[in-house]
Amino acid sequence: MSIDVEDWFQVENLKAVIARDTWDERELRVERNTDRMLELMRERGVKCTCFILGWVADKRPGLIKRIAAEGHEIACHGYGHGLVYSLTREQFAQDLARATGLIRDLTGAKVRGYRAPSFSITDWAIDVLREQGYEYDSSAFPTVAHDRYGKLEGMRAGVPIVEIRPGFHEVCISCVQLGSKGVPWGGGGYFRLFPWPLFRWGVRRILGSGTPYVFYIHPWEIDAGQPRVGGLKRSHAFRHYVNLGRCESRWAALLDAFRWSPMIDLLDDWKRSRPAGD
């Protein structure tokens, strides 16, 4: 179980109408939404991984400390939510270092995992992550073409965890495998769009194949009362707003339906179970 901790106005779907330099003027809703998610997980004894956006940590440090205090893994989502492949290597390294230092100072713990904004990972970014002490990335989505997702060499549907550099692993977002292709089944708009019985069936199919299931969600996805903005492309508005009103109850049902763990526990268990060199 993983949560990308960012606010409603920071998502790529709204980028065309919400400029980066207006973020400080926007209503912050990430704290109340994340606290609600913490409450739902606490009631069920669920621990997850929270990929923290550095900008949010800057504005709401108490929230990050609460997440850590409740025993959830704290991982990194970068600082400014820029698409990785739109940055230079130096810009990415600076963004990553800024977020990592801030999160580490707030929690006192090593930050072991990273997820790229909008899954915009690229091969050269893996080397930067290793240089800064990271142990895994969870940005690869081995699926059919998508207009924002990045690409990593060696990823394919049906292979959930890959050691892509010595000692460094990629933990892929889950897909339902259909032949050589993967249908997105890891969360986000897909989770809100597909009927719940169908989505649950897909999760069971993935688990039934003997592979782990990796899910992601954002705090703004359980917030049907968030501000609505106009001027969006129809496809972007649909992706962002579809079924927001149903998402909290559906996520609670998902928490109830399966047994969950943080990403780092999944990775550590996976490494222990694999023969050396596999």
PyMOL commands that set and color helices and strands:
alter all, ss='L'
color gray80, all
select helices_A, chain A and resi 8-10+12-14+20-25+30-44+54-59+61-69+84-86+89-107+117-119+123-131+188-193+196-208+219-222+234-241+244-257+263-273
alter helices_A, ss='H'
color red, helices_A
select strands_A, chain A and resi 2-5+49-52+73-76+113-114+136-137+161-165+168-171+175-178+181-184+216-217
alter strands_A, ss='S'
color yellow, strands_A
deselect
rebuild
show_as cartoon
